Amino acid sequence: FKSYFHMNSNELPSTVMKPNSYKWWFHDIITSGFHTTYPLEITRKIILLNIVCITGIVNLIPLGILAIKQYNYPLGGFDFIMAVLLVANLFYLRKSGNYQMVSYFGITAVGGFFLFLFFSGGVNNSAYVWLYTYPLFTLFLLGSTKGTFATLFLFIPAVLFLLIEPAWPGFTPYSQD
C-alpha cells in the first residue's frame, strides 16, 4: 500500500488530482497548500480567505490606477495599500498556516478600508454599498459572536458619522433623504 504522496503522478487513481495539472495548481492556490492538513470547515475558511484576497487584489490594483488617473490620490493610495496588505496576508497564510491571525488581520484591514471609503464617499458617494458585504465575511470567518462585534466596530462609527454630519474637508456629506 502506497500513500498518494509516495506515488508517481501516473500511478495516482483517476479520482485524485495529479500534481502539475491546472486543477491541482488552482486547488493548491486556493487552499494555500493545506489540502488535507485542516478539517473541512477550516479548509473552507482558508478557501474563502484566498478567494476574497485574490479577488480584492485583482480589483484594487486597476481601481487604484483609475482613481489616480482621476486625480483622486487618497483613494488610489488606499487601494494600493490594501492590495499590498492582501498580498502580504496571502503570503503569511501560506507560510505560517495561521488562518486565525490572517482572518483577524484581514477583517481589521478591510474594516478600516471600508470606513475610509464610507467617510470619503469613494467614487460618486457609492462607498456605503461596501458596508453591506462586511458582515458576511466577519460572521463566516470569525464566528457569530466575534463577527457580530467586528461588525459593530464598523457600523457604530458609520452611524455616528451620519448623526454628526461633519463638514470637514475630505469627508463626504450624505443626504438625510
DACOR-V470239 format. One record per backbone hydrogen bond with DSSP energy under -1.0 kcal/mol. CO is the residue of the C=O (numbers start at 1). NH is the residue of the N-H. If there is no record, write none. Layout:
co=<CO CO>
nh=<NH NH>
This chain:
co=<3 8 13 18 21 22 23 24 25 26 27 28 29 31 39 40 41 42 43 44 45 46 47 48 49 50 51 52 53 54 55 56 57 59 60 61 62 63 64 65 66 67 68 71 72 73 74 75 76 77 78 79 80 81 82 83 84 85 86 87 88 89 90 91 92 93 97 98 99 100 101 102 103 104 105 106 107 108 109 110 111 112 113 114 115 116 117 119 121 123 126 127 128 129 130 133 134 135 136 137 138 143 144 145 146 147 148 149 151 152 154 155 156 157 158 159 160 161 168>
nh=<6 11 16 21 25 26 27 28 29 30 31 33 32 34 43 44 45 46 47 48 49 50 51 52 53 54 55 56 57 58 59 60 61 63 64 65 66 67 68 69 70 72 71 73 76 77 78 79 80 81 82 83 84 85 86 87 88 89 90 91 92 93 94 95 96 97 99 102 103 104 105 106 107 108 109 110 111 112 113 114 115 116 117 118 119 120 121 172 127 126 129 130 131 132 133 137 138 139 140 141 142 147 148 149 150 151 152 153 155 156 158 159 160 161 162 163 164 165 171>
